[in-house]
């Protein structure tokens, strides 16, 4: 979620509300002989309001799970989740007079701090990550289509190599139209094989097939690039430069296309990593948030009864 001018009213409202709460708290705690207490009328007010904000923030999960519910716009819920969740921690600190209290209260406070920090981290990621993806991933695709696009790249690479090998081996029918044209411009005619026009041989064809099997197919075959030379942006160009030495200039365009396919796969891998980073924090934030709500409710019951 991009934090832009649409958050201005929420920011102002949060700042004003927190300023009022602080202005009320200061004279209250100065006049109290024992200092601020969570069990006082004002302390319970701070705690109740903060817990209500936390419950509302937790309801965002239900709003996302049932998007057909016409209970406010999704963007409004997101902004409310962010700002009401943000102001909840200061209110809880005012509720307890900045003391963590007993064992249950200490657990609650530390849990709240972890939820608060993970929420801030998530907000920062959602604000900056889309810009980073736009700047670094010019070929960004829909995340759910990454595996499909990767499979298509693997098929394109295999077809490209087969056409190039056909040209090198003199199989005119198997070469692409562009390669036949290049062969003709290199001196071949319809009575001469494509291979003679390219001035290449079957040894170069075998090397290209080996490169496909040993490097390209394992790299394109699955997400990720650990242990693969083509996954290294500094090593991959050198591998393709070495490959170009073995082939005539007329086939360099095919090697360039093969390198572009591997570059696109590298961008898909990076997009996959950024997507997991963008959403991985929720694996921490959501469970801790619901644990906080459950323990907070138990804390309220214990405080009222005892």
N, C-alpha and C positions, 0 to 999 in steps of 0.2 A: 504494500500500500504506500503510495507516494504521499509524503507529508508536504502539502502545498498550501496555497491561500485558502483552500476550502476548510482547513483546520483552524483558521484564525478565531472564529467564534468559540470553538471548543477550548482553545488555548486561553483566550481572555476570560471565559467563564470559569475555567479551572483555576487560573491565577487569582481572580477576584474571590472565589469561594475559599481558597486556601488562605488568602490574606485576612478574610473575615474570621475564619476559624482561629488563626493565629492571634488576631487582635482580641478575641474573646478569651483565649487560653492564657495569655500573659497576665492580666489582672486577676484572673481566677486562681492561678497557681501562686501568685504573690500573696493573696489574701488567705489561702488555705494553710493552716498551721502545719499539717502533715504533707503539704505539697499536693500535686495532682494525683488523683486516684482513679483507677478504672471503674470502681464501683460507685463513684459519685454520679449525680444526675448528668452533669456535663460530660464526664468520662464515658458514661453509658451512651450518651447521644453521639459522641464521636465514634465510639465502637459500632453502634447500630448503623449509622450512616455509612461508615466504611464497609461493614459487612454487606450491606445492601448493594453498594457499588460492586463488590466482589461477586455477589450472586448474579447481578445483571451482566457483568463481564463474562461470567461462566456460561450464561445462556446463549452466547454467540455460537457455541458449538451446536446447540439445537437449531438455531436459526440457519446455520449452514447445512445441517443435515436435512432440513425440510425447507428448501428454498421456495416452495410453492406457497408457504405461509405468507400472507400479506400483512405482516406485522412490521411495518417500516422498511425503508430501503436498506439493502445490504451494506452500502457504503456508510450509511448513518450508524448502523450497528458497529461497524469496524471502528469508526471514529470514537463512538461512545466507549467501546471496549478499551481503546488505547488511553483515552484521557481520564475516564473514571477509574480504570485500573491504576493509572499513574498517581492520581490523588489519594488513592486508598491507603498507601503506605504512610504518607505524612499524617493522615487522620488517625491511623492506628497508633502511631508514635505519640500523638497528642492524647489519645485514649488512655494509654498506659503511663503517661508522664515520662516517656523516654526510658522506662525501666522494662526489662524483659521478664521480671517476676519469677514465678515458679517454673518447674521443669516443663509442664505442658505449654506454658506461655513462651518459654525460651525456644521450644521446638517450633511453635507456631511462628515466632518472629523470624527465626533463621529460614524456615520454609518460605515465609513471605518474601524475605530478601532474595532468595534464589529465584522465586517466581518473578519478582520485580526485575531483577537483572536479566533473566532470560527473555522477559518481555521487551525490555529496552534493546537487547541484542537483536531480537527478531524484527523490531520496528526499524532498526538501522539497516539490517540486511534487506528488508523489503523496500526501503527507500533508495538505497544505493545500488543494489544488485542489478535491477533492470537496466540502469544506465551502463553498468559495466558490461552486461551481456550485449547491449546494442553496440558498444564501442569495440569489443573484442571478438564478437561473433557475427560477421557480416552475412554468413550463411545460416543463421539460426533458423531452426524449424520447430514445428509443434512437438512438444516433449513426447507425447504418446506415439508419435510417428518415427522416433529416432531409430528403433530397431528395423522398421520397414525401409527407411531410407538407407540404413547401413547395408541391408541385404541387396538393395538395388545397386549400391556402389560396388559391392562384390561382383555382381553379375556384369556390370559395365566394365570392370577391370578385366574379368576373364574374357569377355568378348573382344576387348581392345587388344589383349595379348594374342588371342587366336588370330585375329586379322593381321596383326603385325608379323606373326610367325608364318602365316600363309604367304605373305608378301616375300618374306626372306627365303622361303622354301620354293618359291616359284609357282605357287598355286594361285593362279590369277583369279579364279572364281571365289576363293576364300578371302582374298584381300578386299579391303574397303575401296570405295570409289575414289576417295581422296588419295589413298596409297597408290592406286593404279595410275592416277593422274601424275603423282610425284614421280613414279617410275618412268612414265612416258617422258616427262620433262627432263629426267636424268639420262635419257638416251635410249630407252627401250621402245619397241614398237609391238604391234600385235603378233609379230612372228618371233619375238624374243621374250623370254620369261621375265616376270616382274623382278625376280631375284637378280637377274643380270642388270636390269635397269637401276636397281638399288645398290648394286655392287656389294652384296652381302652374301652370306652362306648359311648353311644349316647349323654351324657351330654357334653363331650368334643367336639363332632361333632357340637352340637348346638352352643357352644361358638365360634367355628371356623367360622361357618356361620354368626354369629352375628358380628364378627370382620370383615368379608368380607363386609357385608352390611353397617356397621356403620363407618368403617375406610378406608378400602382399596378401595372400589368402589367410594366413594365420592372423594378420593384423586386422583385416576387414571382417574376419569371421565372428568376432565377438566384441562387446563393449569393453573399453579399457585398452591400455597399451603397455602394461608392465612387462618388461623383458623383451619388448619389440623395438628394434632399431627405428622402424618407421614412425613409431610413436614419439620419438625424440625430435623436437623441431630443429635442433642444431645438428643432429646426426643425419636425418633423412635427406636433406639437400645434397650432402656429400655422396650418399648412396646412389642417388639419381645421376649425379655428375659422372660418377664412375661408370654407370650403366650407359650413358650417352657415348662414352669413348668407344664402346664396342659396336656401335651402330652408325650407319651412314647418316649424314645430315637430313636426308629425306625422311627418316623415321624419327627424328628428334621430336617432332610434333606429337607423335604417339606417346613418347616417354613423358613429354610435358603433361599430356592429358592424364597419364597414369599417376604422375606426381600430384596433380590437382585433385584427383580422387582421394588420394591418401591425406592431402591437406584438409579436405572436407570431412573425412572421417575423424581427423584430429580435432576439428571444431565440434563435431558431434560429441566426442568424449568430454571435451571441456564443458559443453553445455550440460551434459549429464552430471558432471561433478558440481557445477554451480547450482543446478536445480536441487541436488541432494543437500547442498549446504544451505540453500535458501529455505528448505522445508525441514531439514533435519532437527533444527532447534525445537520444533514442535513436539518431538519425541520426549523432550525434557520438560518443556513448558506446560503442556496439557496435563500429563499425569500429576505433576506437582501442584498445578492449579486446583484440580479436583480433590487432591489430598488436603490442600489448604482449606477448601470449603467444608469438607467433612470434619476436620479437626476444629475449624472455627465454630461450626455449629455445636460441636460437643463442648467446646470451651464456654460458649454462651449458656448452654444448659447447666453446666457445672457452676458457673458464676451466679446464675439466678437462684439455683436451688440451695447452694451452700454459701 
